[in-house]
Amino acid sequence: MATYVVLLGPPGAGKGSQAKRIVKETAIPHVSTGDLLRAMKDQDTPLARRVQAIMAEGGLVDDDTTMAILRERLMEPDSCDRGAILDGVPRTLAQAETLDKMLAEEFSAAVGGVFLFSISEDEAVRRISGRRVNPDTGRVYHVEFDPPKVEGIDDETGTSLIQREDDKPAVVRERYQLYLEKTAPLIDFYRAAGKLHEIDANRPIDEITPDLVDAIKALQRTSG
Ligand code: AMP
């Protein structure tokens, strides 16, 4: 049976980094709406241009567009078989409600568990401002925690790394405020549903992974 897990928390809390590690251990695909929306940059349509502009400012893409893109991704065979580690979605109460309905009606499934990663705004800014990415492959480095061998250059492709527009400190602060306003209400929503697990995201990445993997494997056993 498929297992659906939500990673909830502000930008910079380490959701994406943990998701990539969890995939290796559990074989559940990592589904990031940020990655799916960023991939639209190659499309030259009014919708894609609007999405790029919203993302560059650190705003939220509208719920309908986001959930339609998510739905398409969840329809792919790997996710139908195994489920998804949802990273960056849901981000509003409306998205959470749509997700519940979509999983129940179209996938005969439900969110199995929600892991809340908490960190302060200053720590989020500190972590994100060191992030560098390969704009073509999406590979992520960090100047302090996971630097490339040569500064500013991808180890694999030899091409230049960039800082995402929305990783600049002023934009990160906007994104953090938006998280508090729009996404933090999901904490109570999932707590009330008895699905919330709290993670102290200030701990080093390596310490967090085994706890998460154990908890998700336990969910896989109950959903399997
Ligand atoms: P992320 O990679 O999760 O930090 O997302 C990067 C950007 O993509 C966000 O700042 C939003 O502009 C957009 N985005 C990603 N996921 C969502 C979502 N679930 N709802 C609305 N906008 C989103």
Boltz pocket constraint, residues with backbone or C-beta under 6 A from the ligand:
constraints:
  - pocket:
      binder: B
      contacts: [[A, 11], [A, 32], [A, 33], [A, 34], [A, 35], [A, 37], [A, 51], [A, 54], [A, 55], [A, 56], [A, 58], [A, 59], [A, 60], [A, 61], [A, 62], [A, 66], [A, 87], [A, 88], [A, 89], [A, 90], [A, 91], [A, 95], [A, 166], [A, 175]]
      max_distance: 6.0
